[in-house]
Amino acid sequence: MTFSLGIVGAGQFSGQFATLFQAHPGVGDVYVTDLLPERAEQLAAAQGLAGTFPSYEAMLESKEVDAVAIFTQRWTHGPLVLQGLHAGKHVYSAVPMAITTEEIAAIIDAVRATGLTYMMGETSQYNPATVHARNQIAEGAFGRLFYAEGDYVHDMDLGFYEAYQYSGGEKWKETASYPPLLYPTHSVGGVLGAWQTHAVSVSAIGVVDERGDGVFDKEVSRFGNDFSNATALFEVAGGGSFRTNEFRRVGYPSHIRESRFRFFGTEASMEQLATVALWQDKKGVKDISELLEPKPTMSPDDPSLQHIAPELRAAFTSGSAPVHDRERLPRAFDQLHNGHEGSHHFLVDDFVTAVNTRTLPSVNAWVAARYTLPGIIAHDSARQGGARLEIPDFGDAPQ
């Protein structure tokens, strides 16, 4: 059983996923559309895709397309997802799910009403540290988990200026100021992807940027944002807390590891830094760095990555780590590039399997809401000087 797929957005990220979707035995024809038609044509030609559409609307009207995969700019996802669902298409969306509570609620309502598959492609769901912590939690190795930390630390100077210029055109500074806490899923999702709970309240602090180059400038920003760094402390259901950092001005080698995690329980703890990861209990310390280290599947000098800033290429070249269970994946993926610490193969397979078996994917609409909404509320808290705010919850996915 197969379905056809339309790629929405032919930018720096989508080409990597187009390859994987096209190689998956559960997917048939793959099409693409982009606001810049020449980019869609270039991607279709380079990857041998089935064809292009002149617009997203034309793609949604076509009976040749069963599902869409959205790889557009991060603040556009909510409305595009809703368009896709209302047109009768299954939807895979890059992160974040949306940027307002209302958009998230509307997506959940649409998924419930249509019965269609929705999945958010959160890479931290399969971050090796999250996978290992999830396995250890399932075995009870932590005892009672009561605290965790998740960081997404990526300095703007390490490739983000080029990325925003590529996607934003002449007015790129207006969107390069995207609020860090509205892109929370790499940090929040990495924690909650292991710890089966959800955030119920938050207090957050934002750090006003001082670079003075027109990025993170309230007068320039379409989001009215001048925070370049932010920290949020969340209370979780059932007792406990976790802290996340979203840093865009930071002296840290994000090309080595941009997401990192720590988990603390009554019987054991786990801590990950840029180049080392440790498992600790009351008896001692065990280095688990090798277990969590993905092996590259392609060179950062590969011609397919020439349009991507060198500092960002590591996110597209990482393979799987020993902790990853690859047995469930199609063998067609064995020799294909992976990315974001081994997550891309699993995310594509999750969505394809969910569509073809009509089962819930790992990061379904209800899970995606729990990964995204805490950051939206945290940004409001930061703008209110750290006020503690309650976080709405849409509950668990219906079984």
VOPAGU-2260 file (C-alpha; in pm, 1 decimal, decimal comma):
REM VOPAGU-2260
SITE   aa  ch    i         X         Y         Z
SITE  MET   A    0       0,0       0,0       0,0
SITE  THR   A    1     137,6     340,3     -95,4
SITE  PHE   A    2      27,0     702,2    -103,9
SITE  SER   A    3     142,1    1004,7    -302,1
SITE  LEU   A    4     304,2    1301,9    -131,4
SITE  GLY   A    5     339,8    1672,1    -204,0
SITE  ILE   A    6     643,1    1855,6     -62,1
SITE  VAL   A    7     555,2    2214,1      32,3
SITE  GLY   A    8     860,7    2438,5      28,0
SITE  ALA   A    9    1178,8    2357,4    -165,8
SITE  GLY   A   10    1426,7    2522,3      68,4
SITE  GLN   A   11    1739,6    2400,5     245,2
SITE  PHE   A   12    1565,3    2136,5     455,6
SITE  SER   A   13    1307,2    1977,3     228,0
SITE  GLY   A   14    1546,1    1822,2     -21,3
SITE  GLN   A   15    1686,5    1588,1     242,4
SITE  PHE   A   16    1339,5    1466,9     332,2
SITE  ALA   A   17    1227,2    1440,9     -30,0
SITE  THR   A   18    1498,5    1179,2     -80,0
SITE  LEU   A   19    1378,1     975,0     217,6
SITE  PHE   A   20    1008,2     996,0     133,6
SITE  GLN   A   21    1078,2     896,1    -224,1
SITE  ALA   A   22    1286,9     597,6    -111,8
SITE  HIS   A   23    1030,6     469,0     138,1
SITE  PRO   A   24     840,8     166,0       1,1
SITE  GLY   A   25     518,9     306,0     149,0
SITE  VAL   A   26     528,9     619,5     -68,8
SITE  GLY   A   27     453,0     643,7    -441,0
SITE  ASP   A   28     488,2     963,2    -643,3
SITE  VAL   A   29     642,7    1268,7    -479,2
SITE  TYR   A   30     565,8    1621,5    -601,9
SITE  VAL   A   31     685,2    1965,5    -488,0
SITE  THR   A   32     567,8    2326,7    -483,0
SITE  ASP   A   33     733,8    2648,8    -369,7
SITE  LEU   A   34     654,0    3021,0    -373,0
SITE  LEU   A   35     961,7    3049,4    -595,6
SITE  PRO   A   36     877,6    2814,5    -886,2
SITE  GLU   A   37    1240,0    2786,6    -994,1
SITE  ARG   A   38    1331,6    2627,4    -660,8
SITE  ALA   A   39    1058,4    2367,4    -702,0
SITE  GLU   A   40    1175,6    2293,2   -1055,9
SITE  GLN   A   41    1535,7    2258,8    -942,0
SITE  LEU   A   42    1444,2    2017,1    -662,7
SITE  ALA   A   43    1220,1    1809,6    -888,8
SITE  ALA   A   44    1493,5    1783,8   -1150,3
SITE  ALA   A   45    1770,4    1705,6    -901,7
SITE  GLN   A   46    1572,9    1431,4    -725,7
SITE  GLY   A   47    1374,0    1296,7   -1017,6
SITE  LEU   A   48    1040,6    1379,8    -851,6
SITE  ALA   A   49     707,4    1316,0   -1021,4
SITE  GLY   A   50     649,2    1684,6   -1091,1
SITE  THR   A   51     571,6    2030,7    -953,8
SITE  PHE   A   52     261,8    2233,4    -878,4
SITE  PRO   A   53     235,0    2608,1    -941,1
SITE  SER   A   54      92,4    2670,0    -592,0
SITE  TYR   A   55      -3,2    2503,6    -266,5
SITE  GLU   A   56    -367,8    2556,4    -354,4
SITE  ALA   A   57    -322,9    2372,9    -683,2
SITE  MET   A   58    -153,1    2087,2    -501,5
SITE  LEU   A   59    -442,3    2061,2    -254,3
SITE  GLU   A   60    -695,9    2056,3    -535,7
SITE  SER   A   61    -520,4    1770,3    -711,2
SITE  LYS   A   62    -644,0    1413,5    -675,9
SITE  GLU   A   63    -289,7    1299,9    -753,5
SITE  VAL   A   64    -174,7    1401,0    -403,0
SITE  ASP   A   65    -286,6    1211,9     -91,0
SITE  ALA   A   66     -66,4    1381,4     168,9
SITE  VAL   A   67     150,2    1690,2     208,5
SITE  ALA   A   68     476,7    1751,5     393,2
SITE  ILE   A   69     522,2    2114,8     494,9
SITE  PHE   A   70     875,5    2258,6     507,1
SITE  THR   A   71     802,4    2631,4     502,4
SITE  GLN   A   72     907,0    2908,7     737,6
SITE  ARG   A   73     827,0    2831,8    1098,7
SITE  TRP   A   74     552,1    3089,4    1159,4
SITE  THR   A   75     353,0    2970,3     856,2
SITE  HIS   A   76     286,9    2610,0     960,5
SITE  GLY   A   77     -43,2    2648,0    1145,7
SITE  PRO   A   78    -250,0    2795,1     859,6
SITE  LEU   A   79     -91,2    2567,0     598,7
SITE  VAL   A   80    -161,7    2257,4     807,9
SITE  LEU   A   81    -525,6    2358,6     845,4
SITE  GLN   A   82    -555,3    2414,4     470,5
SITE  GLY   A   83    -415,9    2069,3     407,8
SITE  LEU   A   84    -644,4    1891,2     653,9
SITE  HIS   A   85    -953,4    2075,2     530,8
SITE  ALA   A   86    -860,9    1972,6     174,7
SITE  GLY   A   87    -862,3    1607,7     280,9
SITE  LYS   A   88    -484,9    1554,7     288,6
SITE  HIS   A   89    -275,6    1381,7     554,0
SITE  VAL   A   90     -18,1    1629,2     686,6
SITE  TYR   A   91     344,0    1605,4     797,3
SITE  SER   A   92     470,3    1938,1     931,2
SITE  ALA   A   93     812,6    2063,8    1025,8
SITE  VAL   A   94     836,9    2228,1    1366,2
SITE  PRO   A   95     684,7    2415,6    1533,3
SITE  MET   A   96     322,6    2303,3    1515,8
SITE  ALA   A   97     195,1    2663,1    1522,7
SITE  ILE   A   98     263,7    2992,5    1699,0
SITE  THR   A   99     -67,5    3056,8    1880,8
SITE  THR   A  100    -291,4    2861,3    2114,3
SITE  GLU   A  101    -579,7    2917,8    1874,8
SITE  GLU   A  102    -395,0    2762,3    1580,8
SITE  ILE   A  103    -305,3    2456,1    1787,5
SITE  ALA   A  104    -666,2    2412,0    1902,1
SITE  ALA   A  105    -788,7    2441,8    1544,0
SITE  ILE   A  106    -544,8    2174,5    1421,6
SITE  ILE   A  107    -655,8    1931,9    1692,2
SITE  ASP   A  108   -1020,3    1999,2    1607,5
SITE  ALA   A  109    -949,5    1939,7    1237,3
SITE  VAL   A  110    -765,6    1612,7    1301,2
SITE  ARG   A  111   -1048,7    1492,9    1522,9
SITE  ALA   A  112   -1315,3    1593,2    1269,9
SITE  THR   A  113   -1145,7    1454,9     959,0
SITE  GLY   A  114    -978,3    1144,4    1097,8
SITE  LEU   A  115    -672,0    1228,6     888,8
SITE  THR   A  116    -312,6    1173,9     997,0
SITE  TYR   A  117    -119,3    1471,4    1131,7
SITE  MET   A  118     238,7    1448,8    1251,4
SITE  MET   A  119     491,2    1709,7    1361,5
SITE  GLY   A  120     846,1    1616,8    1267,2
SITE  GLU   A  121    1019,1    1691,1    1596,3
SITE  THR   A  122    1376,0    1565,6    1566,1
SITE  SER   A  123    1433,6    1542,5    1941,2
SITE  GLN   A  124    1181,6    1257,1    1955,6
SITE  TYR   A  125    1467,2    1043,3    1824,1
SITE  ASN   A  126    1761,5    1233,4    1967,9
SITE  PRO   A  127    1986,2     958,1    2108,3
SITE  ALA   A  128    1974,5    1107,8    2457,9
SITE  THR   A  129    1595,0    1117,6    2451,2
SITE  VAL   A  130    1577,4     761,5    2316,9
SITE  HIS   A  131    1809,4     633,1    2590,8
SITE  ALA   A  132    1628,3     823,2    2865,3
SITE  ARG   A  133    1293,0     696,2    2734,6
SITE  ASN   A  134    1420,4     338,4    2746,6
SITE  GLN   A  135    1561,3     380,4    3097,0
SITE  ILE   A  136    1240,9     543,4    3223,9
SITE  ALA   A  137    1037,4     253,5    3083,3
SITE  GLU   A  138    1258,1      13,9    3280,3
SITE  GLY   A  139    1227,3     220,0    3599,2
SITE  ALA   A  140    1601,7     283,2    3613,7
SITE  PHE   A  141    1568,2     645,7    3726,6
SITE  GLY   A  142    1337,9     562,3    4015,3
SITE  ARG   A  143    1098,2     853,6    4041,8
SITE  LEU   A  144    1191,7    1115,8    3784,4
SITE  PHE   A  145    1150,0    1463,2    3931,2
SITE  TYR   A  146    1361,4    1703,5    3724,7
SITE  ALA   A  147    1498,8    1736,4    3370,8
SITE  GLU   A  148    1670,5    1990,9    3148,0
SITE  GLY   A  149    1662,1    2046,6    2773,0
SITE  ASP   A  150    1872,9    2295,7    2579,4
SITE  TYR   A  151    1864,4    2415,3    2222,0
SITE  VAL   A  152    2177,7    2626,4    2197,5
SITE  HIS   A  153    2259,0    2758,1    1850,7
SITE  ASP   A  154    2436,9    3088,2    1799,1
SITE  MET   A  155    2309,1    3305,7    1515,2
SITE  ASP   A  156    2665,7    3344,7    1386,8
SITE  LEU   A  157    2689,2    2969,5    1320,9
SITE  GLY   A  158    2487,6    2953,2    1002,3
SITE  PHE   A  159    2160,3    3115,9    1103,2
SITE  TYR   A  160    2234,5    3451,2     937,3
SITE  GLU   A  161    2285,3    3272,2     604,7
SITE  ALA   A  162    1975,1    3057,7     655,8
SITE  TYR   A  163    1750,1    3355,4     723,4
SITE  GLN   A  164    1897,0    3547,1     430,1
SITE  TYR   A  165    1828,5    3247,2     204,5
SITE  SER   A  166    1467,5    3214,8     316,1
SITE  GLY   A  167    1378,6    3574,7     395,4
SITE  GLY   A  168    1502,4    3773,2      98,3
SITE  GLU   A  169    1567,3    4146,6     129,5
SITE  LYS   A  170    1363,0    4177,9     449,4
SITE  TRP   A  171    1528,0    3882,1     622,6
SITE  LYS   A  172    1598,6    4079,3     942,1
SITE  GLU   A  173    1225,4    4112,6    1004,8
SITE  THR   A  174    1198,1    3737,2    1053,3
SITE  ALA   A  175    1545,8    3654,9    1184,4
SITE  SER   A  176    1414,5    3799,3    1511,1
SITE  TYR   A  177    1181,5    3500,1    1553,1
SITE  PRO   A  178    1131,0    3460,5    1931,8
SITE  PRO   A  179    1342,7    3172,4    2067,4
SITE  LEU   A  180    1060,0    3043,5    2289,3
SITE  LEU   A  181     827,0    3012,8    1990,2
SITE  TYR   A  182    1066,3    2747,1    1856,9
SITE  PRO   A  183    1061,0    2534,1    2172,9
SITE  THR   A  184    1014,9    2182,7    2045,2
SITE  HIS   A  185    1380,2    2074,6    2022,4
SITE  SER   A  186    1427,0    2139,6    2394,9
SITE  VAL   A  187    1076,2    2070,2    2529,9
SITE  GLY   A  188    1021,6    1772,5    2297,8
SITE  GLY   A  189    1351,1    1615,2    2397,6
SITE  VAL   A  190    1246,3    1619,2    2762,0
SITE  LEU   A  191     881,1    1520,3    2720,7
SITE  GLY   A  192     967,0    1266,5    2452,2
SITE  ALA   A  193    1125,1    1064,6    2730,8
SITE  TRP   A  194     930,2    1175,7    3037,6
SITE  GLN   A  195     566,8    1082,3    2986,5
SITE  THR   A  196     409,9    1389,1    3144,1
SITE  HIS   A  197     314,1    1741,5    3035,9
SITE  ALA   A  198     380,4    2096,9    3148,6
SITE  VAL   A  199     109,8    2268,8    3355,1
SITE  SER   A  200     270,4    2607,3    3434,5
SITE  VAL   A  201     575,9    2813,0    3343,0
SITE  SER   A  202     785,4    3110,9    3445,6
SITE  ALA   A  203    1032,9    3240,2    3186,7
SITE  ILE   A  204    1299,2    3508,5    3153,1
SITE  GLY   A  205    1410,3    3662,9    2824,5
SITE  VAL   A  206    1744,4    3835,0    2765,0
SITE  VAL   A  207    1727,0    4148,7    2549,9
SITE  ASP   A  208    1976,3    4138,5    2262,7
SITE  GLU   A  209    2264,5    4387,3    2255,8
SITE  ARG   A  210    2426,4    4320,5    1916,1
SITE  GLY   A  211    2261,7    4623,9    1757,1
SITE  ASP   A  212    2266,2    4491,3    1399,1
SITE  GLY   A  213    1892,2    4511,4    1333,7
SITE  VAL   A  214    1829,2    4149,1    1429,3
SITE  PHE   A  215    1626,5    4109,5    1751,0
SITE  ASP   A  216    1531,5    4475,2    1720,6
SITE  LYS   A  217    1168,9    4547,3    1819,4
SITE  GLU   A  218    1144,7    4822,2    1560,4
SITE  VAL   A  219    1249,2    4584,5    1280,7
SITE  SER   A  220    1103,4    4255,6    1401,4
SITE  ARG   A  221     767,1    4148,1    1257,8
SITE  PHE   A  222     718,6    3972,9    1593,8
SITE  GLY   A  223     805,6    4278,3    1804,3
SITE  ASN   A  224    1077,6    4067,0    1963,6
SITE  ASP   A  225    1410,5    4171,3    2112,0
SITE  PHE   A  226    1488,7    3852,9    2310,6
SITE  SER   A  227    1779,1    3652,4    2167,8
SITE  ASN   A  228    1814,1    3418,9    2467,7
SITE  ALA   A  229    1547,1    3281,3    2699,1
SITE  THR   A  230    1512,5    3036,6    2987,6
SITE  ALA   A  231    1189,6    2872,2    3104,2
SITE  LEU   A  232    1108,3    2670,5    3417,0
SITE  PHE   A  233     809,0    2439,6    3381,4
SITE  GLU   A  234     600,3    2260,3    3643,8
SITE  VAL   A  235     478,0    1918,5    3528,2
SITE  ALA   A  236     168,6    1713,4    3598,7
SITE  GLY   A  237     223,5    1459,8    3874,2
SITE  GLY   A  238     494,3    1661,3    4047,8
SITE  GLY   A  239     836,1    1776,9    3934,1
SITE  SER   A  240     979,6    2031,8    3694,8
SITE  PHE   A  241    1202,4    2082,6    3394,3
SITE  ARG   A  242    1403,4    2374,0    3263,0
SITE  THR   A  243    1475,4    2464,8    2901,2
SITE  ASN   A  244    1717,6    2708,1    2740,9
SITE  GLU   A  245    1670,1    2860,2    2396,9
SITE  PHE   A  246    1990,8    3050,9    2316,1
SITE  ARG   A  247    2073,9    3236,9    1992,1
SITE  ARG   A  248    2370,7    3439,3    2121,6
SITE  VAL   A  249    2594,6    3187,7    2294,2
SITE  GLY   A  250    2955,3    3078,1    2294,7
SITE  TYR   A  251    2895,4    2710,4    2228,9
SITE  PRO   A  252    2986,8    2469,7    1943,0
SITE  SER   A  253    2636,3    2398,3    1813,8
SITE  HIS   A  254    2785,1    2231,4    1503,7
SITE  ILE   A  255    2893,5    1952,9    1742,0
SITE  ARG   A  256    2566,5    1923,9    1935,7
SITE  GLU   A  257    2290,3    2185,7    1940,1
SITE  SER   A  258    2044,3    1992,1    2159,2
SITE  ARG   A  259    2141,0    1837,7    2493,2
SITE  PHE   A  260    1953,0    1688,4    2787,5
SITE  ARG   A  261    1972,4    1596,4    3157,4
SITE  PHE   A  262    1738,3    1379,9    3366,0
SITE  PHE   A  263    1736,2    1336,5    3743,8
SITE  GLY   A  264    1554,5    1066,3    3939,0
SITE  THR   A  265    1561,9     930,4    4291,3
SITE  GLU   A  266    1779,5     631,5    4188,7
SITE  ALA   A  267    1984,4     755,7    3893,7
SITE  SER   A  268    2058,8    1050,2    3668,8
SITE  MET   A  269    2184,8    1114,7    3317,4
SITE  GLU   A  270    2372,6    1420,5    3189,7
SITE  GLN   A  271    2475,0    1516,8    2837,3
SITE  LEU   A  272    2712,7    1794,5    2730,8
SITE  ALA   A  273    2868,9    1881,9    2395,7
SITE  THR   A  274    3117,2    1593,8    2384,3
SITE  VAL   A  275    3034,1    1367,5    2676,9
SITE  ALA   A  276    2730,9    1190,2    2823,0
SITE  LEU   A  277    2719,2    1024,0    3164,9
SITE  TRP   A  278    2493,0     779,0    3348,1
SITE  GLN   A  279    2515,4     821,6    3725,6
SITE  ASP   A  280    2368,1     632,2    4018,2
SITE  LYS   A  281    2450,9     594,1    4386,0
SITE  LYS   A  282    2730,7     349,9    4301,6
SITE  GLY   A  283    2920,9     558,2    4051,2
SITE  VAL   A  284    2948,1     709,8    3704,0
SITE  LYS   A  285    2941,0     541,9    3361,6
SITE  ASP   A  286    3046,2     713,6    3039,8
SITE  ILE   A  287    2771,8     649,0    2778,7
SITE  SER   A  288    2903,7     889,0    2515,4
SITE  GLU   A  289    2962,5     619,2    2252,2
SITE  LEU   A  290    2612,5     480,5    2297,4
SITE  LEU   A  291    2465,2     820,4    2206,5
SITE  GLU   A  292    2707,4     921,7    1931,7
SITE  PRO   A  293    2574,2     908,7    1571,4
SITE  LYS   A  294    2819,4     813,4    1298,3
SITE  PRO   A  295    2814,2    1041,9     990,0
SITE  THR   A  296    2646,5     901,8     678,2
SITE  MET   A  297    2778,1    1160,9     433,4
SITE  SER   A  298    3053,6    1417,9     405,8
SITE  PRO   A  299    2978,6    1782,5     489,0
SITE  ASP   A  300    3141,6    1856,4     152,1
SITE  ASP   A  301    2882,2    1652,2     -37,1
SITE  PRO   A  302    2759,4    1850,3    -343,7
SITE  SER   A  303    2396,5    1821,7    -226,7
SITE  LEU   A  304    2483,9    2042,5      72,1
SITE  GLN   A  305    2661,0    2321,9    -113,3
SITE  HIS   A  306    2364,8    2561,6     -71,6
SITE  ILE   A  307    2372,5    2516,1     307,6
SITE  ALA   A  308    2603,4    2717,3     532,7
SITE  PRO   A  309    2900,1    2500,7     645,0
SITE  GLU   A  310    2809,4    2556,4    1010,2
SITE  LEU   A  311    2465,8    2399,7     952,7
SITE  ARG   A  312    2574,1    2093,4     755,5
SITE  ALA   A  313    2628,9    1870,8    1059,8
SITE  ALA   A  314    2250,6    1862,9    1108,3
SITE  PHE   A  315    2218,9    1693,4     767,0
SITE  THR   A  316    2508,1    1446,0     782,0
SITE  SER   A  317    2466,6    1257,9    1109,0
SITE  GLY   A  318    2379,9     890,1    1094,5
SITE  SER   A  319    2235,3     664,0    1360,1
SITE  ALA   A  320    2370,6     606,0    1710,5
SITE  PRO   A  321    2409,6     262,0    1873,6
SITE  VAL   A  322    2104,4     335,0    2091,0
SITE  HIS   A  323    1882,5     359,3    1781,5
SITE  ASP   A  324    1687,4      47,5    1687,6
SITE  ARG   A  325    1701,4      40,4    1307,6
SITE  GLU   A  326    1532,3    -296,4    1263,3
SITE  ARG   A  327    1193,0    -136,8    1199,3
SITE  LEU   A  328    1322,1      87,6     919,5
SITE  PRO   A  329    1303,9       1,9     548,1
SITE  ARG   A  330    1631,9    -138,9     417,1
SITE  ALA   A  331    1623,7     130,0     146,9
SITE  PHE   A  332    1729,4     376,3     418,4
SITE  ASP   A  333    2045,5     187,1     513,8
SITE  GLN   A  334    2270,5     372,7     268,0
SITE  LEU   A  335    2087,2     707,7     265,7
SITE  HIS   A  336    2180,8    1024,6     450,0
SITE  ASN   A  337    2031,4    1085,4     791,6
SITE  GLY   A  338    2024,5    1402,5     999,4
SITE  HIS   A  339    1971,3    1571,8    1335,3
SITE  GLU   A  340    2149,8    1298,9    1530,3
SITE  GLY   A  341    1981,7    1012,8    1350,1
SITE  SER   A  342    1620,7    1127,8    1367,4
SITE  HIS   A  343    1524,5    1179,8    1002,0
SITE  HIS   A  344    1486,9     813,1     908,7
SITE  PHE   A  345    1259,0     744,9    1204,8
SITE  LEU   A  346    1041,3    1052,1    1152,4
SITE  VAL   A  347     975,2     968,9     788,0
SITE  ASP   A  348     897,3     607,7     872,2
SITE  ASP   A  349     664,1     713,4    1157,0
SITE  PHE   A  350     454,3     927,4     924,0
SITE  VAL   A  351     442,9     680,6     635,8
SITE  THR   A  352     350,7     393,6     867,0
SITE  ALA   A  353      79,6     599,4    1038,2
SITE  VAL   A  354     -81,8     698,0     707,7
SITE  ASN   A  355     -71,7     347,7     561,1
SITE  THR   A  356    -193,9     169,7     875,6
SITE  ARG   A  357    -424,5     447,8     995,8
SITE  THR   A  358    -260,1     449,8    1337,0
SITE  LEU   A  359    -141,4     742,8    1545,1
SITE  PRO   A  360     214,5     858,7    1475,0
SITE  SER   A  361     460,5     921,0    1757,1
SITE  VAL   A  362     425,8    1300,5    1752,0
SITE  ASN   A  363      54,4    1322,4    1673,7
SITE  ALA   A  364    -147,9    1642,4    1715,3
SITE  TRP   A  365    -197,7    1597,3    2090,4
SITE  VAL   A  366     170,3    1522,6    2153,2
SITE  ALA   A  367     273,5    1807,2    1922,1
SITE  ALA   A  368      56,3    2044,8    2125,6
SITE  ARG   A  369     237,1    1940,5    2444,3
SITE  TYR   A  370     573,5    2001,6    2276,7
SITE  THR   A  371     476,8    2340,4    2127,9
SITE  LEU   A  372     225,0    2517,0    2351,4
SITE  PRO   A  373     454,9    2538,4    2657,7
SITE  GLY   A  374     690,2    2761,3    2457,8
SITE  ILE   A  375     409,4    2989,8    2343,2
SITE  ILE   A  376     298,3    3043,1    2701,8
SITE  ALA   A  377     660,8    3076,8    2815,0
SITE  HIS   A  378     715,0    3360,5    2566,1
SITE  ASP   A  379     412,7    3538,1    2714,3
SITE  SER   A  380     562,3    3485,8    3060,7
SITE  ALA   A  381     895,9    3633,7    2952,8
SITE  ARG   A  382     720,1    3938,1    2808,8
SITE  GLN   A  383     547,2    3976,0    3146,0
SITE  GLY   A  384     873,6    3973,1    3337,9
SITE  GLY   A  385     862,5    3608,4    3440,3
SITE  ALA   A  386     503,2    3588,0    3559,3
SITE  ARG   A  387     400,2    3229,6    3634,9
SITE  LEU   A  388     132,8    3130,1    3384,1
SITE  GLU   A  389     -81,8    2820,0    3350,9
SITE  ILE   A  390     -42,6    2609,9    3035,9
SITE  PRO   A  391    -362,1    2474,3    2874,8
SITE  ASP   A  392    -366,7    2105,4    2788,7
SITE  PHE   A  393    -568,0    1930,6    2517,9
SITE  GLY   A  394    -534,2    1589,7    2679,2
SITE  ASP   A  395    -412,8    1260,4    2540,0
SITE  ALA   A  396    -477,8    1144,3    2185,3
SITE  PRO   A  397    -798,7     942,1    2150,0
SITE  GLN   A  398    -729,5     570,3    2118,2
